[in-house]
């Protein structure tokens, strides 16, 4: 028997993005104390970290949204001619990762955190996101689908054919793009920092296979 002709298909990849106002801000707050002794460095780092945590809780940040990591105590070494390497002091440091679920109040929270920790506090970065990104992901998928359909219909028309049933759909992990970060503005040296949330985006990429008819 002659071989049956294989079904014709068309494969198209579509990408889409969706934007929405972020409702979650994750900030990294470091505490770093340089003191003459290990005990003093460790104790005062703990005091500064507790002050920062206390301010966060005053602003309604729950325990589940405050995570401590990277606790470290190390000697600070210097080199002096004729003496070699010597210990100049000790540095105690830790990191707090904090999730703020009220983005609009982020400026006030950050200002109070810096005031509470004083010169021992380091603001290492801010990242915007979503507490539940499923709705935004759904919009990105819909945009990716529309792009794939439009391209497939054009290719089918160029081939003097038409689209049949969908054979398969595969979603690909979205490649990491620029991380959405909070925009920090300072109007003047004497004024507080202002965080502008703006929009954050999520992307989706799908590959769709259709039957090609006609």
C-alpha positions in Angstrom: 0.0 0.0 0.0 1.2 3.5 -0.8 2.3 5.5 2.2 -0.4 7.8 3.5 0.5 11.5 3.0 1.6 13.0 6.3 -0.7 15.7 7.7 0.5 19.2 7.0 1.0 21.4 10.1 2.2 24.9 10.8 4.1 25.9 13.9 4.2 29.4 15.2 5.7 31.0 18.4 4.0 34.0 19.9 5.1 36.4 22.6 3.1 38.8 24.7 3.5 41.1 27.7 1.0 42.6 30.1 1.5 45.6 32.4 -0.2 46.5 35.7 0.6 48.6 38.7 2.7 46.5 41.1 1.2 45.8 44.5 4.4 44.4 46.1 7.7 46.0 46.8 10.6 43.9 48.0 13.5 45.8 49.5 16.9 44.6 50.8 18.1 46.4 53.9 21.6 45.8 55.2 23.0 46.5 58.6 26.7 46.9 58.9 28.6 48.0 62.1 32.3 48.7 62.3 33.6 48.7 65.9 36.8 48.1 67.8 35.8 44.8 69.3 33.8 41.8 68.2 31.3 42.1 71.0 30.6 45.8 70.3 30.2 45.2 66.6 27.9 42.2 67.1 25.8 43.9 69.8 25.3 47.2 68.0 24.5 45.4 64.7 21.8 43.6 66.6 20.5 46.8 68.1 20.3 48.5 64.7 18.6 45.4 63.2 16.1 45.3 66.0 15.3 49.0 65.6 14.7 48.5 61.8 12.5 45.5 62.5 10.5 47.4 65.1 9.8 50.3 62.7 8.7 47.8 60.0 6.2 46.2 62.4 5.0 49.7 63.4 4.1 50.1 59.8 2.1 46.9 59.8 4.7 44.6 58.1 4.1 41.1 59.3 6.7 38.6 60.6 6.3 36.5 57.4 7.4 39.5 55.3 10.6 40.1 57.2 13.5 37.6 56.6 17.0 37.9 58.1 19.9 36.4 56.3 23.7 36.7 55.9 24.6 37.2 59.5 28.4 37.7 59.5 31.2 38.9 61.8 34.6 39.4 60.4 37.8 41.3 61.2 38.7 44.4 59.2 42.3 44.0 58.1 44.7 46.8 57.1 48.3 46.6 55.8 51.0 48.9 57.3 54.5 49.1 56.0 56.9 47.5 58.5 54.1 46.0 60.5 52.3 43.8 57.9 48.7 42.9 58.2 46.9 44.0 61.3 43.3 44.0 62.6 41.9 47.5 62.6 38.5 46.5 64.0 35.5 44.2 63.4 32.5 44.3 61.1 29.2 42.7 62.0 26.6 42.6 59.2 23.2 41.2 58.4 20.6 41.5 55.7 16.9 41.9 55.9 14.6 41.1 53.0 11.4 42.9 53.4 8.1 42.7 51.5 5.9 45.8 51.5 2.4 45.2 50.5 1.3 48.8 50.5 3.5 50.3 47.8 2.0 53.7 48.2 3.5 54.0 51.7 6.9 52.7 50.7 8.6 56.1 50.8 7.5 56.7 54.4 8.6 53.2 55.5 12.0 53.5 53.9 12.5 56.9 55.5 11.7 55.6 58.9 13.9 52.5 58.4 16.9 54.7 57.6 16.2 57.0 60.5 15.9 54.1 62.9 19.1 52.4 61.8 21.2 55.6 61.3 24.6 55.4 59.7 24.7 51.6 60.1 21.8 51.0 57.6 22.4 50.2 53.9 19.5 50.3 51.4 20.7 47.7 48.8 17.9 47.6 46.4 14.2 47.7 45.6 12.2 45.4 43.3 8.6 45.7 42.2 6.3 42.8 41.6 2.9 41.3 42.3 1.6 39.5 45.3 -0.6 37.4 42.9 0.6 37.6 39.4 -1.9 35.1 37.9 -4.2 37.7 36.4 -1.3 39.6 34.7 0.1 36.3 33.5 -3.3 35.4 31.9 -3.3 38.7 30.0 0.3 38.1 28.8 -0.7 34.6 27.6 -3.7 36.1 25.8 -1.5 38.6 24.0 1.0 35.8 23.1 -1.9 33.7 21.7 -3.2 36.6 19.6 0.2 37.1 18.1 0.6 33.5 17.3 -2.8 33.3 15.6 -2.2 36.4 13.5 1.1 35.0 12.3 -0.3 31.5 11.6 -3.2 32.9 9.6 -0.9 35.1 7.5 1.4 32.1 6.8 -1.6 29.9 5.9 -2.9 32.5 3.5 0.5 32.8 1.8 0.4 29.1 1.4 -3.1 29.2 -0.1 -4.4 27.2 2.8 -6.3 27.7 6.0 -5.9 26.8 9.7 -7.4 23.6 11.0 -7.5 22.3 14.6 -4.9 23.1 17.1 -2.5 20.1 17.5 -0.5 21.3 20.5 0.3 24.3 22.6 3.5 24.7 24.7 4.4 27.5 27.0 8.0 28.4 27.5 9.6 29.9 30.6 9.8 33.6 30.0 13.4 34.7 29.6 14.4 37.1 32.4 14.4 40.6 31.2 15.2 43.9 33.0 14.1 43.5 36.6 11.4 46.1 37.3 12.7 48.3 40.0 11.2 51.2 41.9 12.0 54.6 40.6 13.6 56.6 43.3 13.4 60.4 43.1 15.0 63.1 45.2 13.7 66.6 44.6 16.3 68.3 46.7 19.1 67.3 49.0 17.1 68.2 52.1 13.9 66.3 51.0 13.1 62.7 51.6 13.4 60.0 48.9 10.2 59.4 47.0 9.4 56.0 45.4 7.4 56.0 42.2 6.0 52.5 41.5 5.0 53.1 37.9 4.1 49.8 36.0 5.6 46.4 36.1 5.3 43.9 33.3 5.2 40.1 32.8 5.9 38.3 29.6 4.7 35.0 28.1 5.9 32.9 25.2 3.9 30.0 23.6 4.4 27.7 20.6 1.3 26.5 18.8 0.9 23.8 16.2 -2.1 23.9 13.8 -3.3 21.6 11.1 -2.9 23.2 7.7 -5.9 22.5 5.5 -6.6 23.1 1.8 
